[in-house]
Amino acid sequence: MIYSTATLPVNAPGQARLTRAQVWEGLVQKARDAKLFFPPDECTRCEIVEESDSHLVREATILGDDITEIITFDAETKMTFFQATSPREGAIINELFEDENGDLQLRFYCYLGLRDKAANGPEEQAAQAWMDSDKGFKAAIQSTLKRIRELLDEEKV
C-alpha cells in the first residue's frame, strides 16, 4: 500500500494571493479537464461521462494509461479521486484547509495500491519513493497552484 502526503501554503511570499474560492474553482477545473494542468504530452484525453452536484466521472489518458475516475466534492474543502479503472486502485485527495495560524494550505495525499503488483513489492516501493520525493506530490501542488494563477491571469478562473 502506498501512502504519501505533501502540504504547501497556498500563498507563499512573493506570489499573487489566492482565495479559497479561487483555489477551489481551479481544482474543479482540474477535475473537469486534466489537460489544463498537465504538460501537453502527459494528458492526451479527458472527458466527463457523468456528473452531478456531488461528483463526476471522468475518463482520461494520462501518461499513456486509460483511466476512469470517480471524483467527489466536499465544497471548497476536499476533492477525492477514486481510481475506478487504472493501474492504481485507491484514492487521491486534494484538501484545502487553514493551519493553526489561519493560513490557507493545500494538501495532496493518497492511499493507493498497484493493480496486479505485489503489495509492498518493488513497484509499490518505487512509486512510494517517487511520490515522497520533490518530484511527487510537492511538485504537483506547486504546479497546480502555478496553473491556477495562470488561469486567473487569463481570466479563466
KABELMO-V422283 format. One record per residue. N is the residue number from 1. RES is the residue in one small letter. OMEGA is omega as a letter, one per 30 degrees, with the letter a starting at -180 (* if undefined). Layout:
n:N res:RES omega:OMEGA
n:N res:RES omega:OMEGA
This chain:
n:1 res:m omega:l
n:2 res:i omega:l
n:3 res:y omega:l
n:4 res:s omega:l
n:5 res:t omega:l
n:6 res:a omega:l
n:7 res:t omega:l
n:8 res:l omega:l
n:9 res:p omega:l
n:10 res:v omega:a
n:11 res:n omega:l
n:12 res:a omega:l
n:13 res:p omega:l
n:14 res:g omega:l
n:15 res:q omega:l
n:16 res:a omega:a
n:17 res:r omega:l
n:18 res:l omega:l
n:19 res:t omega:l
n:20 res:r omega:a
n:21 res:a omega:l
n:22 res:q omega:l
n:23 res:v omega:a
n:24 res:w omega:l
n:25 res:e omega:l
n:26 res:g omega:l
n:27 res:l omega:l
n:28 res:v omega:l
n:29 res:q omega:l
n:30 res:k omega:l
n:31 res:a omega:a
n:32 res:r omega:a
n:33 res:d omega:a
n:34 res:a omega:a
n:35 res:k omega:l
n:36 res:l omega:a
n:37 res:f omega:l
n:38 res:f omega:l
n:39 res:p omega:a
n:40 res:p omega:a
n:41 res:d omega:a
n:42 res:e omega:l
n:43 res:c omega:a
n:44 res:t omega:l
n:45 res:r omega:l
n:46 res:c omega:a
n:47 res:e omega:l
n:48 res:i omega:a
n:49 res:v omega:l
n:50 res:e omega:l
n:51 res:e omega:l
n:52 res:s omega:l
n:53 res:d omega:a
n:54 res:s omega:a
n:55 res:h omega:l
n:56 res:l omega:l
n:57 res:v omega:l
n:58 res:r omega:l
n:59 res:e omega:a
n:60 res:a omega:l
n:61 res:t omega:a
n:62 res:i omega:a
n:63 res:l omega:l
n:64 res:g omega:a
n:65 res:d omega:l
n:66 res:d omega:a
n:67 res:i omega:l
n:68 res:t omega:a
n:69 res:e omega:l
n:70 res:i omega:a
n:71 res:i omega:l
n:72 res:t omega:a
n:73 res:f omega:l
n:74 res:d omega:a
n:75 res:a omega:l
n:76 res:e omega:a
n:77 res:t omega:a
n:78 res:k omega:l
n:79 res:m omega:a
n:80 res:t omega:l
n:81 res:f omega:l
n:82 res:f omega:a
n:83 res:q omega:a
n:84 res:a omega:l
n:85 res:t omega:a
n:86 res:s omega:l
n:87 res:p omega:l
n:88 res:r omega:l
n:89 res:e omega:a
n:90 res:g omega:a
n:91 res:a omega:l
n:92 res:i omega:a
n:93 res:i omega:l
n:94 res:n omega:a
n:95 res:e omega:l
n:96 res:l omega:l
n:97 res:f omega:l
n:98 res:e omega:l
n:99 res:d omega:a
n:100 res:e omega:l
n:101 res:n omega:a
n:102 res:g omega:l
n:103 res:d omega:a
n:104 res:l omega:a
n:105 res:q omega:l
n:106 res:l omega:a
n:107 res:r omega:l
n:108 res:f omega:l
n:109 res:y omega:a
n:110 res:c omega:l
n:111 res:y omega:a
n:112 res:l omega:l
n:113 res:g omega:l
n:114 res:l omega:a
n:115 res:r omega:l
n:116 res:d omega:l
n:117 res:k omega:a
n:118 res:a omega:l
n:119 res:a omega:a
n:120 res:n omega:l
n:121 res:g omega:a
n:122 res:p omega:l
n:123 res:e omega:l
n:124 res:e omega:l
n:125 res:q omega:l
n:126 res:a omega:l
n:127 res:a omega:l
n:128 res:q omega:a
n:129 res:a omega:a
n:130 res:w omega:a
n:131 res:m omega:a
n:132 res:d omega:a
n:133 res:s omega:l
n:134 res:d omega:l
n:135 res:k omega:a
n:136 res:g omega:a
n:137 res:f omega:l
n:138 res:k omega:l
n:139 res:a omega:l
n:140 res:a omega:l
n:141 res:i omega:a
n:142 res:q omega:a
n:143 res:s omega:l
n:144 res:t omega:l
n:145 res:l omega:l
n:146 res:k omega:a
n:147 res:r omega:l
n:148 res:i omega:l
n:149 res:r omega:l
n:150 res:e omega:l
n:151 res:l omega:l
n:152 res:l omega:l
n:153 res:d omega:l
n:154 res:e omega:a
n:155 res:e omega:l
n:156 res:k omega:l
n:157 res:v omega:*
